[in-house]
C-alpha cells in the first residue's frame, strides 16, 4: 500500500524507509481490507481497520479506500504561560500616510491594516501567530503538523531525503501548507508585510530552500554559519521576500529567518532566550525545549551557553508501538490503581487510539511508583509488556521502554552537561524553564520521578509553553529586540555534546528511570 501511495503522489509519513519499525505509516482502511495480506508481526498492536501501509500487501484487484491519521486534530502549542514581554512596540513595518514603510523605505502605497506573522517551524509541528503591527495586538493563531514527515521524523532523515530527491520537495510541501494556513487567517493576506521565522537549523534552512547537506555531516554547520565564519556574511540570519517563496502575502513582504546559535542549535533556541528573559536577567536560568531535537540554553545577560541533543521522536509517539502524537484519541493521562487496574484520560474523551508523550511519561512514572518497573526499565514478573487497555490493544513493551529511556537519557545528558559547563550543579540551578508543547502538558511530578527533568522544587520550575514562537513574536513587534538578539547570538557559547568527554557516561546514567539532580554533581 505504501508503494501504491507513492506512485499516486500521496506522501505517507515514515522514518524507517518501509522497514516496519517506525510504525508511522499507519492508515485506516475503510474499504477493501479483504484485498490485503493478513497483519504482519509488526502490526500486532493494531486493531480494527488500522494497518501499517508498508506491511500491508495488495493481493487482489479492486478498490481499497484508506486514509492516514487525522492530523488536523493535532494539538499544537501556540500559547505561552508566565512570560511577560516588556519589549516596546517598534516594528520594522510602519505607516506614513498611505505609504507602507519597511525600516523607513517605501514598500508600497496602500491603505488598510499592517499585519505581520511569527512562524515557529518545528520538526513535528508548525505554529503561526498573526499580529496587528500598528497596535501590537495578537489577531489570530493557526497551526498544523509539519507535512515533511513523509521525509522522516527527525532532522537527519530529512537531510538525507532532501539530498536524495531533487526539486526541493520538502520546502514546497511545507510552504504549500503554510500558504493554506495564511489564507485561513482573518485578514487580507496582502496586508501581511513581514514574517519572522524560527526553527532548528535544518527546519529553518529547509523553509528557505537552502542546502541542508552540510548540517548532516561534521562539523554540522548550516551554510549560513559557514558563510558567517568565513567572513562572507555578517549574520546567520536569512532574508528573502514573500514573492520568492510564493507565499500568499504581499509580494514585497520581508521574510526573516532569525539567526542560528551554531551547529544543531537554531533560531528557535535563540528565540527562547529572548522570550524567557535570559538576555536581560542577572539570574541564571536554564531553558530546555524537549522535542525530537531538544535544545538547551543556560545563563543570564552576562554569559550564555547552548547545546542541542537529538533525542528522537519517542516522546512524540515515534518508535513506540502504541505511541502517537497529541491527536484526538491519544491517551494523555494514566493512573494505575491499587488493584492493578489502569485509568486513562483521552484527548477528546473518545475511544483511545494510542498514547501521546504526556501519557507515556505518566505511564512510566506510575509503573515506577507501583513497582511494576525497576529503575533499569525492566518490567516486573518477567513480563515483556504492560497492558494499558487490552480492549483497544494498547500496551507498553520493554522495547518501547528502551526507546523512551534513550530519548530521556539524551535530554538529561544535554541539560546536565550544559549546566555543568556553566559551572553549576543541577541542584544549584535557580530556575528551569520547560518550553514547548510537550512540556506544556507534562506532569512535572511524574517527569521528576522517572528522571526526565531534574528533581528541583516546584518554585524553581516554570512551564512556559511555546517560547520559540513567543520569541519570534517579540522580534516581529520590536526591531530593537531583534537587533539585541542578533548581538546576543554572537556571544552564545556552543557546547558540543557529541565531543564532550563525559557525554556517554552521563547519557547512560540518564537512561535510568530514577530522579536525578537532587545532589550536587
C-alpha positions in Angstrom: 0.0 0.0 0.0 2.9 2.4 0.8 4.3 1.9 -2.8 0.9 2.4 -4.3 0.5 5.7 -2.4 4.0 6.8 -3.6 3.1 6.0 -7.2 -0.1 8.1 -6.8 1.8 11.0 -5.4 0.4 10.6 -1.8 3.2 11.1 0.8 2.9 8.8 3.8 5.0 9.5 6.9 8.0 7.2 7.6 11.4 7.4 9.2 12.4 3.7 8.7 12.0 3.6 4.9 9.4 0.9 4.8 11.0 -1.5 7.3 8.0 -1.7 9.6 10.0 -0.3 12.5 8.8 3.3 13.0 5.1 2.5 12.8 4.4 5.9 11.4 2.8 4.9 8.1 -0.4 4.0 9.9 -3.6 4.1 7.8 -7.2 3.3 8.5 -8.7 1.0 5.8 -12.3 2.0 5.1 -13.0 -0.4 2.2 -11.2 -3.4 0.6 -9.5 -4.9 3.7 -10.1 -8.3 2.3 -7.8 -7.5 -0.6 -4.8 -7.2 1.7 -2.5 -9.7 3.3 -3.1 -10.6 6.9 -1.4 -8.4 9.5 2.3 -8.9 9.9 4.0 -9.3 13.3 4.8 -5.6 13.3 1.1 -4.9 13.3 0.1 -7.0 16.3 -0.7 -3.9 18.3 -3.2 -2.6 15.8 -6.9 -3.4 16.0 -9.9 -3.0 13.8 -9.3 -1.4 10.4 -5.8 0.0 11.1 -2.8 -1.2 9.2 0.8 -0.2 8.5 0.9 0.7 4.8 4.4 -0.7 4.4 3.4 -4.1 5.7 0.0 -4.5 4.0 0.5 -6.0 0.6 -2.3 -6.0 -2.0 -3.2 -9.5 -3.1 -6.4 -8.9 -5.2 -7.6 -6.3 -7.7 -10.3 -3.9 -6.7 -10.9 -0.7 -4.7 -9.1 -0.1 -1.5 -10.1 3.1 0.4 -8.0 4.3 3.3 -6.6 7.5 4.9 -3.8 8.4 7.2 -4.3 9.6 10.8 -6.5 12.7 11.4 -3.6 15.1 11.5 -5.9 18.1 11.6 -6.8 17.1 15.1 -3.2 17.5 16.3 -2.8 19.6 19.5 -0.2 22.2 18.8 1.0 24.7 21.4 0.6 28.3 20.2 0.5 30.0 23.7 2.9 30.8 26.4 2.4 31.0 30.2 4.2 33.0 32.8 6.2 35.1 30.2 5.8 38.9 30.3 7.3 40.8 27.4 8.4 44.4 28.2 9.6 44.9 24.6 8.5 48.3 23.1 6.2 48.2 20.1 8.7 49.2 17.4 8.1 47.0 14.3 10.1 47.4 11.2 6.9 47.9 9.2 5.3 51.3 9.8 3.0 53.8 8.0 3.4 57.4 6.8 0.1 58.5 5.3 -0.7 55.9 2.7 2.9 54.8 2.4 3.8 51.5 4.0 7.5 51.7 5.1 9.9 48.9 5.9 12.7 50.4 8.1 12.0 53.8 6.6 12.0 52.5 3.0 8.8 52.8 1.0 7.4 49.4 0.4 4.1 50.2 -1.2 1.3 52.8 -1.2 -1.8 51.2 0.2 -4.5 51.7 2.8 -5.7 49.1 5.3 -4.1 47.5 8.3 -0.5 46.4 8.7 0.0 42.8 9.6 2.9 40.5 10.4 3.4 36.8 11.1 5.5 35.0 13.6 6.2 31.4 12.5 7.7 28.5 14.5 8.7 25.7 12.2 9.2 22.6 14.4 10.2 19.2 13.3 6.8 17.9 14.2 4.5 20.9 14.2 4.3 24.4 12.8 2.7 27.3 14.7 1.7 30.7 13.4 0.7 34.0 15.1 -0.9 36.9 13.2 -0.2 40.4 14.7 -1.6 43.9 14.0 1.7 45.8 13.7 0.1 49.2 14.4 -1.3 48.2 17.8 0.8 45.1 18.6 -2.3 43.1 19.2 -2.5 39.4 18.6 -5.2 38.9 15.9 -5.2 35.1 15.4 -3.2 31.9 15.7 -3.0 28.8 13.4 -1.1 25.6 13.5 -0.6 22.3 11.7 1.5 19.2 11.7 4.7 19.7 9.8 3.9 17.9 6.5 7.5 17.0 5.9 7.0 13.8 8.0 7.0 11.8 4.7 10.7 12.6 4.6 11.3 11.3 8.1 10.5 12.3 11.7 14.0 13.6 12.6 16.3 16.1 11.1 18.9 13.6 9.9 16.3 11.7 8.0 15.0 14.8 6.3 18.5 15.9 5.4 19.0 12.6 3.7 15.7 12.8 1.9 16.4 16.3 0.7 19.7 15.2 -0.7 18.3 12.2 -2.5 15.3 13.9 -4.1 15.5 16.9 -6.5 13.0 19.7 -6.7 13.0 21.0 -3.1 10.0 18.8 -2.3 10.3 19.3 1.4 10.3 23.0 1.1 7.5 23.1 -1.4 5.3 20.9 0.7 5.9 23.0 3.8 5.3 26.3 2.1 2.1 24.9 0.5 0.7 24.0 3.9 1.8 27.4 5.3 0.1 29.1 2.4 -3.2 27.4 3.3 -2.8 28.4 6.9 -2.2 32.0 6.0 -5.3 32.1 3.7 -7.4 30.8 6.7 -6.4 33.7 8.9 -8.9 36.5 9.4 -7.2 39.2 7.3 -6.4 40.0 3.7 -3.1 38.2 3.1 -1.8 41.1 1.0 -1.7 43.2 4.2 1.0 40.9 5.7 4.2 42.8 5.2 6.7 40.9 7.3 7.2 37.3 8.5 9.7 36.3 11.3 10.6 32.6 11.1 12.3 30.4 13.7 13.3 26.7 13.8 16.2 24.5 14.3 18.9 24.9 11.7 17.6 22.1 9.4 13.9 23.2 9.6 14.8 26.9 9.1 17.1 26.2 6.2 14.6 23.8 4.5 12.0 26.5 4.8 14.2 28.9 2.9 15.3 26.3 0.3 18.9 26.3 1.4 21.2 23.3 1.1 21.0 21.3 4.3 23.5 18.6 3.5 26.3 20.3 5.4 24.2 20.2 8.6 24.2 16.4 8.4 28.0 15.9 8.5 30.8 17.1 10.6 31.1 19.8 11.8 27.3 20.0 11.4 27.0 23.6 10.2 24.4 25.5 8.2 25.6 27.1 5.0 24.8 30.4 6.7 27.0 29.6 9.6 29.8 28.6 7.2 29.4 31.9 5.3 29.5 33.8 8.6 32.6 32.1 9.9 34.4 32.6 6.5 33.6 36.3 6.6 31.3 36.1 3.5 28.2 37.2 5.6 27.7 39.4 8.5 25.0 37.3 10.1 23.5 33.8 10.0 20.0 35.3 9.5 18.2 34.7 6.2 16.2 37.3 4.4 14.0 37.0 1.3 10.6 38.1 0.1 7.1 36.6 0.1 7.2 36.5 -3.7 10.4 34.4 -3.9 8.8 31.9 -1.5 5.5 32.1 -3.4 3.6 32.7 -0.2 0.1 34.4 -0.4 1.3 37.6 1.3 2.4 40.9 -0.1 4.9 40.3 -2.9 7.4 42.6 -1.2 6.8 41.3 2.3 10.1 40.6 4.0 10.6 37.1 5.3 13.3 36.9 8.0 14.8 33.7 9.4 16.3 34.7 12.8 20.0 33.9 13.4 21.3 30.5 14.5 23.4 29.8 17.6 25.6 27.2 15.9 25.7 23.6 14.7 22.3 22.0 15.5 21.3 24.8 17.9 19.0 27.0 15.9 16.9 30.2 15.7 14.3 28.6 17.9 16.7 28.3 20.8 17.8 31.9 20.3 14.1 32.9 20.3 13.6 31.0 23.6 16.4 33.0 25.1 14.7 36.2 24.0 11.3 35.2 25.3 12.3 33.9 28.7 14.3 37.0 29.5 17.8 35.5 29.6 19.2 38.4 27.6 18.2 40.9 30.3 18.3 38.9 33.6 21.0 38.6 36.2 19.5 35.4 37.5 20.9 32.2 35.9 18.2 30.2 34.1 18.2 27.0 32.1 15.6 26.7 29.3 15.0 23.3 27.8 12.7 22.7 24.8 12.1 19.0 24.8 11.4 17.5 21.4 12.8 15.4 18.6 15.7 17.8 18.6 16.0 19.1 22.2 17.7 22.4 22.8 19.1 23.8 26.0 20.2 27.3 26.8 21.8 28.2 30.2 22.9 31.6 31.5 22.0 35.2 32.0 22.7 38.5 30.4 26.4 38.2 31.2 27.1 34.7 29.7 25.0 32.2 27.7 25.7 28.6 26.8 23.7 26.4 24.4 23.5 22.7 23.5 21.5 20.5 21.2 20.7 16.8 21.7 19.0 14.6 19.1 16.6 12.9 21.4 14.5 11.4 18.7 10.7 11.2 18.4 9.9 8.7 21.2 8.1 11.2 23.4 6.2 12.5 20.4 4.9 9.0 19.7 7.6 7.9 17.1 9.2 4.4 17.5 6.8 3.4 20.3 4.4 0.6 19.3 1.3 2.3 20.6 2.7 5.8 20.6 1.1 8.6 18.7 1.2 12.5 18.5 -1.2 14.5 20.7 -4.2 13.9 18.5 -7.8 13.3 19.4 -7.9 9.8 20.7 -4.5 9.9 22.3 -4.1 8.8 26.0 -2.6 11.9 27.8 -3.0 10.8 31.4 -2.5 7.4 33.1 -3.2 6.2 36.6 -2.6 2.7 38.0 -4.9 1.8 40.8 -4.0 -0.2 43.9 -5.9 -3.2 42.4 -3.7 -3.0 39.3 -6.4 -1.5 37.1 -5.5 1.3 34.7 -7.4 4.6 34.4 -6.7 6.8 31.4 -7.8 10.2 30.1 -8.1 10.5 26.3 -7.8 13.8 24.3 -11.3 14.5 23.0 -12.7 11.9 25.5 -13.4 9.4 22.8 -12.0 5.9 22.3 -8.3 5.5 22.9 -6.2 5.0 19.7 -2.7 5.4 21.2 -0.6 7.1 23.8 1.0 10.5 23.4 4.1 11.9 25.1 2.5 13.2 28.4 0.7 9.8 28.7 3.9 7.9 28.2 5.6 9.9 31.0 2.6 9.3 33.3 2.7 5.6 32.5 6.4 5.2 33.2 6.0 7.2 36.4 3.1 5.0 37.5 5.0 1.8 36.8 7.9 3.0 38.9 5.5 4.2 41.7 3.7 0.9 41.9 6.8 -1.3 41.5 5.7 -2.5 38.0 9.1 -1.5 36.6 12.6 -1.1 38.1 15.0 1.8 37.5 16.6 0.0 34.6 13.3 -0.2 32.7 12.6 -3.9 33.4 9.0 -4.9 33.9 8.1 -6.9 37.0 7.3 -10.6 36.9 9.4 -11.1 33.8 6.7 -9.7 31.6 7.8 -8.3 28.2 4.8 -5.8 28.1 2.4 -4.0 30.3 -1.2 -3.9 29.1 -2.7 -0.4 29.3 -6.0 -1.1 27.6 -6.4 -4.7 26.3 -9.7 -4.0 24.8 -8.2 -1.4 22.5 -4.9 -3.1 22.1 -2.8 -0.5 24.0 0.4 -1.7 25.7 3.9 -0.7 26.5 6.7 -3.2 25.8 10.2 -3.4 27.1 11.4 -2.4 23.6 9.2 0.7 23.8 10.7 1.4 27.3 14.2 1.2 25.8 13.3 3.8 23.1 12.0 6.1 25.8 15.0 5.5 28.0 17.4 6.6 25.3 15.3 9.7 24.5 15.2 10.5 28.2 18.9 9.9 28.6 19.7 12.3 25.7 17.6 15.0 27.2 19.0 14.6 30.7 22.6 14.5 29.4 22.2 17.6 27.3 20.8 19.6 30.3 23.2 18.3 32.8 26.3 18.9 30.7 25.2 22.4 29.7 24.6 23.3 33.3 27.9 21.8 34.4 29.7 23.6 31.7 28.3 26.8 33.1 29.9 25.9 36.4 26.8 24.9 38.4 25.4 21.7 39.7 21.9 20.9 38.7 20.9 21.2 42.4 22.2 24.8 42.4 20.2 25.9 39.3 18.0 28.9 40.4 15.3 28.3 37.7 14.5 25.8 35.0 12.0 26.8 32.2 10.3 23.9 30.4 9.4 25.1 26.9 7.4 23.6 24.0 4.1 21.9 23.6 5.2 18.6 25.1 6.4 20.3 28.3 3.3 22.4 28.5 1.1 19.4 29.2 3.7 17.5 31.3 3.0 16.3 34.8 6.2 17.6 36.4 6.0 15.3 39.4 5.8 12.3 37.0 8.7 13.7 34.9 10.8 14.1 38.0 10.1 10.6 39.3 11.4 9.0 36.1 14.4 11.4 35.7 13.1 13.2 32.6 13.7 16.6 34.3 15.9 17.2 37.4 14.4 16.8 40.8 14.0 20.5 41.6 11.3 22.1 43.8 8.2 23.4 42.1 9.1 27.0 42.8 12.2 26.6 40.6 10.3 25.1 37.7 8.2 27.0 35.1 6.2 25.6 32.2 6.3 28.4 29.6 4.7 26.9 26.6 5.9 27.8 23.1 8.7 30.2 24.0 10.2 29.9 20.5 7.0 31.3 19.0 6.9 34.0 21.6 10.5 35.0 20.8 9.6 35.2 17.1 6.6 37.4 18.1 8.8 39.7 20.1 11.3 40.0 17.2 8.4 40.8 14.8 7.0 43.5 17.0 10.2 45.1 18.2 13.1 45.8 15.9 15.4 46.9 18.8 14.8 43.5 20.5 15.6 41.7 17.2 18.8 43.6 16.9 19.7 42.8 20.5 19.1 39.1 19.8 21.4 39.3 16.8 24.1 40.7 19.0 23.5 38.2 21.8 23.7 35.2 19.5 27.3 36.1 18.6 28.1 35.7 22.4 26.4 32.4 23.0 28.9 29.6 23.7 28.1 26.4 21.9 28.6 23.2 24.0 29.3 20.3 21.6 27.7 17.3 23.3 29.0 14.9 20.6 32.6 15.6 21.5 32.1 16.1 25.3 34.3 13.5 27.2 31.5 12.8 29.7 28.6 12.6 27.4 28.4 8.8 27.2 28.6 8.3 30.9 26.1 11.0 31.7 23.8 9.6 28.9 23.9 6.1 30.4 23.1 7.5 33.8 20.2 9.5 32.3 18.7 6.3 30.8 17.9 5.1 34.4 14.3 5.7 35.5 15.1 7.4 38.7 15.3 11.0 40.0 18.4 13.0 39.3 19.9 16.4 40.0 19.0 16.4 43.7 22.6 16.2 44.9 25.5 18.3 43.7 27.2 16.9 40.7 
